[in-house]
Structure formats: structure tokens, C-alpha cells
Amino acid sequence: MARVIVSDVADADTAEAVANIAGQAGPSAARRFSARFERLYDRLADFPASCQARPSLGKDIRVGVVFPYLVIYRFTKSDNTVGIVRVLHGKRNISRELLLSGS
């Protein structure tokens, strides 16, 4: 089982996404949405290479989906670690620079 580490930036991204859902659809919808992120993280712990590789975004970068958000992570085989880098809305223009900037 891989170790899953959520970066501070990705944690803030997730909190913002859940808050947006809460504002639009209410707290119970936000809880269900938050649970979808947790299920993805659990799956990544068991199957870290299961999502689409995105080498254009960086070495070892992969992207999972919690629609309409993309969970961008780096799987490092050598230490069996999944590092959640960002959680971004799928409509954003996602670039390597955006991942590095944290904005």
C-alpha cells in the first residue's frame, strides 16, 4: 500500500471545492463530495499507478478525477508515495507552471 500525502496547497484546493459545493447544494452534498475525494485517495493508496499519466505536467505526474475536479498527484515508485499536488477544476487551463505556483 502506498503512502498518500496531501500537500498544504492541495488541502486548501479541496477545502475551497467543498465550500463551493456547500454554498451551491448544501452541507450534506458537501459531505458526500468530500467523501468522494477520500475514496479516491484510498484507491490511490491501493493502486497508485491507476490514473492517467501526464508527463507534460511533470515527471511521474498522474491525474485522478472527482468530477468536475482533477486531482493531480505524483507517484514515486522508489518510495511508494503518492503526493497530492493540486486539486483543480477541470475547466482550468492546467499547466506545469500552475502546479508549481500554487495559485
N, C-alpha and C positions, 0 to 999 in steps of 0.2 A: 504494500500500500504506500502510495506517495504521500509526502507531507505537503499540505496546502497552506500557503502563506499569502494572506491578503495584504497588499500594500496600503499605507495610510490613504493614498490618493484614490485607490480603488474602493476602499471602505467609504470614503466621502462621496464618491460617484454613486455607490449603491444607496447610501442614505438619501441622496438627492432624488434618485429614481423612485425609491419607495415613498418619499414625501410627495412627489408629484402624483403618484398613483393614489395616495391617501387623499390628496386635495381634489382629485377628479372623481374617484369612485368610492372613497370612504375607507375607514380603518380596517375593516375585515378584508377588503380587496388588497390593501397594502400588506397585510399579514400573509395572505396567500401568495402574493408576488414575492415577498421576502423569502418564503419557503421554497419557491422555485429556484432562487439563487443558491440556497443551501443544498438543495437536491443536486444541482449541477456541480457544486464543489465536492459533494460526496462522491459523485460519479467520477470526477477528475482524480480523486484520491485513489479510486479503484482502477480507472482506465485513463491515465494521464495523456496518452497519445491519441485519444479517441476523436478529438476535434480537428477541424481543418487546419493544416499548417499554413502559415502566412509569412514566407521568407521575405517578402517585400517590406514587411513591418519590422523585421529584425531576426537575428539568429534565434532559433528554437521557439519562435512566437507561433501560437495557435489561437484560434478564436472559437469560443463556445457561444451559444445563443440562449438567451432568456428573452424571448420576443417581447418588445422590439429592441432590446438592448443586446449589445455584443460584449462578451466577457473575454478580454484579451489577456492571455497568460503566456508565461514562458515555462516550458517543461525542460528541466535539466536532467538528463538521464543519469549522468555521473553521480549525482547525489539524490536522485529520485525525488526531486522537489518540483512542485507546481507553484509558481509565483504569479498571483493575480496582479496584473499591471494596471489595468484600467477597466472600467465598465462604462461604455459609451452608447448613446442612442445610435441605432443602425442607420439613421438618416444623415449622420455627421460624415464629413469628409475625413476619414481616418487616415493619418499618415504617421510615418516613423517619428516625425518632429512633434506631433501631437502627443504621442506616447511618452516622449522624453520631457515635454514641457509641463505636463500635469495640469493643463488648463482645459 
